[in-house]
């Protein structure tokens, strides 16, 4: 969710710990969700958030987001769909990847780097607890970040063959290069 407190604005990139962070901010920092669905809602990118804030004569505060290894993010998306019962078409992980990256839900087809242009902090999912300490410091709150909406699955590497590795690498090339990820 696009979440704000009196100190920060969180840009929620799907499948990157956004539910956990949003709940932490709401519980410990009196956060609010300023944007409604018609303005991009919980997965609004920074461009839409800035436009919305400008229309309300408000300033974006310390802006942050979380990025994630694209191969791991795809596995998380697969389990998210599975948990929600959205599997009329996607029986296997291989089918899911091939269909999702061609014409799937925008949650995974929109590259992570397209959600923002000027972040004060880009946290890494793989180092979330350590990176999140900056947000805890800003709010002077050391309450731990609790996992919410977490996928329960084995290592993402166990889901891939070379063809699938290459498909995700091609589709997520810019994210992989910008954030220095590898399989």
C-alpha positions in Angstrom: 0.0 0.0 0.0 1.1 3.5 -0.5 1.4 4.3 3.2 2.4 7.6 4.8 3.3 8.7 8.3 4.3 12.2 9.4 7.9 11.1 8.5 7.9 8.6 5.6 6.1 7.6 2.4 6.3 3.9 1.6 5.9 2.8 -2.1 4.7 -0.8 -2.1 6.1 -2.9 -4.9 4.1 -6.1 -5.1 5.5 -9.3 -3.5 8.3 -7.3 -1.7 7.2 -7.4 2.0 4.7 -4.5 1.5 2.0 -6.0 3.7 4.4 -6.5 6.6 5.8 -3.0 6.3 2.4 -1.4 5.9 1.1 -3.1 9.0 4.1 -2.2 11.0 3.7 1.5 10.0 0.0 1.4 10.9 0.5 -0.3 14.2 3.5 1.7 15.5 3.5 5.0 13.6 -0.1 6.0 13.0 0.3 5.5 9.3 -2.5 6.1 6.8 -3.4 5.1 3.3 -3.9 8.3 1.5 -4.6 7.0 -2.0 -7.8 5.3 -3.0 -8.1 2.7 -5.8 -8.9 5.4 -8.4 -5.5 7.0 -7.7 -3.5 3.8 -8.0 -4.2 2.4 -4.6 -1.9 0.1 -2.7 0.5 -0.5 -5.6 0.7 3.1 -6.9 4.1 4.0 -8.2 6.0 7.0 -7.1 4.9 9.1 -10.1 1.2 8.6 -9.2 1.8 9.2 -5.5 3.7 12.4 -6.2 0.9 13.6 -8.5 -1.7 12.8 -5.9 0.2 14.6 -3.1 0.7 17.6 -5.3 -3.1 17.8 -6.0 -3.6 17.9 -2.2 -0.8 20.4 -1.6 1.1 17.8 0.4 4.8 16.9 0.4 6.1 13.5 -0.1 8.1 12.6 2.9 11.2 10.4 3.1 10.4 7.9 0.4 11.4 4.3 0.5 10.6 0.9 -1.1 11.8 -2.7 -1.2 13.3 -4.5 -4.2 13.6 -8.3 -4.5 15.5 -10.8 -6.5 13.2 -11.3 -9.6 13.5 -15.1 -9.6 12.5 -15.2 -5.9 9.7 -12.7 -6.5 8.2 -14.9 -9.2 8.1 -17.9 -6.9 6.4 -15.7 -4.3 3.8 -14.5 -6.9 3.2 -18.1 -7.9 2.4 -19.1 -4.3 0.3 -16.0 -3.8 -1.9 -17.0 -6.8 -2.1 -20.6 -5.6 -3.2 -19.5 -2.1 -5.9 -17.3 -3.5 -7.2 -20.1 -5.7 -6.4 -18.2 -9.0 -5.3 -21.3 -10.8 -7.7 -22.1 -13.6 -4.8 -21.7 -16.1 -1.6 -22.1 -14.0 -1.1 -25.6 -12.8 2.6 -25.7 -12.7 5.3 -23.2 -11.9 6.6 -23.4 -15.5 3.1 -22.7 -16.9 2.7 -19.8 -14.5 6.0 -18.2 -15.5 5.4 -18.5 -19.2 1.9 -17.1 -19.1 2.5 -14.5 -16.4 5.4 -12.8 -18.0 3.7 -12.7 -21.4 0.3 -11.4 -20.4 -0.3 -11.8 -16.7 -1.3 -9.7 -13.9 0.6 -6.5 -13.8 1.8 -7.3 -10.3 4.7 -9.3 -11.7 4.9 -8.0 -15.3 5.7 -4.4 -14.3 9.4 -4.1 -13.6 10.3 -3.1 -10.1 12.4 -0.1 -11.2 9.3 1.4 -12.9 7.7 1.9 -9.4 10.0 4.8 -8.5 12.3 7.4 -9.7 13.8 9.1 -6.6 13.9 7.1 -3.4 15.6 8.2 -0.3 16.0 4.5 0.6 15.8 1.3 -1.5 15.8 -1.7 0.8 16.5 -5.2 -0.3 14.1 -8.0 0.5 17.1 -10.2 1.1 18.4 -7.9 3.8 15.0 -6.6 5.1 15.5 -6.7 8.8 18.8 -4.9 8.7 17.6 -2.3 6.1 14.4 -1.7 8.0 16.4 -0.4 11.0 16.6 2.9 9.2 12.8 3.2 9.2 12.7 2.1 12.9 15.3 4.8 13.7 13.4 7.5 11.8 10.3 6.7 13.9 12.3 6.0 17.1 10.6 2.6 17.4 12.5 -0.6 17.7 9.5 -2.9 17.5 10.4 -5.8 15.1 9.0 -6.1 11.7 6.5 -9.1 11.7 6.1 -11.2 8.6 2.6 -11.0 7.1 1.3 -12.5 3.9 4.4 -14.6 3.7 4.7 -17.4 1.1 5.6 -20.8 2.5 7.9 -22.5 0.0 11.3 -24.0 -0.5 14.2 -22.1 -2.0 13.3 -20.3 -5.2 16.2 -22.0 -6.9 14.4 -25.4 -6.6 11.6 -24.2 -9.0 13.7 -23.4 -12.0 15.2 -25.1 -15.0 17.6 -23.3 -17.4 14.7 -22.2 -19.7 12.8 -20.6 -16.9 15.9 -18.9 -15.5 16.5 -17.4 -18.9 12.9 -16.3 -19.4 12.9 -14.4 -16.1 16.4 -13.0 -16.8 15.2 -11.6 -20.2 12.0 -10.1 -18.8 13.6 -8.6 -15.7 16.9 -7.6 -17.3 16.9 -4.0 -16.2 16.0 -4.9 -12.6 18.7 -7.5 -12.5 21.3 -5.0 -13.7 20.2 -2.0 -11.6 19.9 -3.9 -8.4 22.8 -6.3 -9.1 20.9 -9.6 -8.8 21.8 -13.0 -10.2 20.1 -16.3 -10.0 
